[in-house]
């Protein structure tokens, strides 16, 4: 119990230190974009309709955010959490898989299934990548 609390405190302090260190860097950036800069495209909550038109950078940023969130929770709760979530399965199933491989899987899914544009991106990742690995590991 003490170890878990200590881990949470250390991770929280680390996150706060990173946010504090990051703030001055962001504040030093100019507030107005350079004249030659393209306007930034606003991306709504990403789903199957937005995914095909998103840039590679936007796709990678979305995936990085999802995986970072999962890894932070995994580190805070540990491998055997008191209240299990889907995070442990996600982390274990995607171990060794690159962001590019995840992006290519999602791209391929939406290209092969144009009628499934309403299906959320995370659902595609879960049912096309995580579930099959979980099923395969259950058989072994």
N, C-alpha and C positions, 0 to 999 in steps of 0.2 A: 504494500500500500504506500509506504514511504517512498519507495523507488519510483512508482508511477507519478506521485505528486512532484517529486524532484524533476523527473523528466518533463512534465508539463510546464513547470516553472522555467526550466532551462530553455525549452523550445519557445515559450512565450517571450522570454527575455530576448532570445535570439531574433525572433520576428520583430519585436519592438525596436531593437538596435538596428536591424536592416531598414525598417521604415524611417527611423530617425536619420540614418546616414543617407538614405535615398532622397529625402525631402530637399536638402540644400541643392542637390544636383538638379532636381526638377525645377526648383525655384530660379536657378541661374539661367535656365533656358529662356530664349526670347518668347514673349507671349504671342506675338504676331508671326504668322508663317512668312517665310521669304516670298517675294513677289512671284518667283517662278514655281513655287510649290503647287502641286495639284490639290484641290480640295479633298479632304478626307471623306471617304464614303462611310456613311453611318450604316452599321450592320445591326439589324434588329436581333432579338434573341434568335440565335441560329437554329435553323431547322432544315429539313430536306429541300425546301424551296430556295433557301438562301445559299446552301452549301455549293451547288454547282457554279454559282456566279461569284463566289468569294475568291479572293486571291489566295495564292499558296501561303502567303504570310498570315493572312487572317485565319486560314484553316489551322496552320501550325500553332498560332497563338491560342485559339480555342482549345485545341487538344492539350497544349502545354498547361493551360489553366485547369482543365479537368484533372489531368494527371498530378499536377502539383497539389491540388486540393485533396486528392485521394492519398497521396504520399504523406501529407501533413497529418491527416486523420489517422493513417496507419501508424505513424510514428508516435502520435499521442496515445493511441489506444493499445498499441502493441499487437503482436500476432494472435493473441487469444483474448480478445476483448470481452469484458463482462456482458455487454450488450452487442452481440455480433451485428455487423452491417455488411453491405455488399462490397465494401472497400477492400477487405482482405482477399476476396475472390478476384476483384479487379486487379489489384496489385500483383498477386501471384500469377494470374493468367497472362498479364501483359509484360511480365518480367522478360527482359531481353528483346522486346519488340520496340522498334524505333517509332518516333512520331511520324516519320515518312511512311512507314509500313501501315500504320493506323490510317493515315490520310488516304493512302492508295486503296485500302480496303473499303473505306467509306465512299470514296470516289467511284470505285467499281460497283458497289452496291447500288448507288443512285443511278448510275448509267445503265445497269442491267434491269433496274426496277423503276422506270419513270413514273409508274402509277403509285409509287410509295413515297412521293415527295412530302407527304404530311408526317411521315415517320421521323421522330426526333433523332438527331445525330447520336446522342448517347445510347438510345435504344438500338441503333444499328451496331454500334461498338459492342454493346453487351451481347446481343443475340448472334452476331456474326463472328465475334472473336472470343469473348469471355465464356459464354455458355458451351461452345464446342470444346474448349480446352478443359472446362470443368467436367463435362461428360466423359471425355477421354481419360482424364485422371481418375475418375470414379470407377472406370472399367478396369484400370490397372491395379 
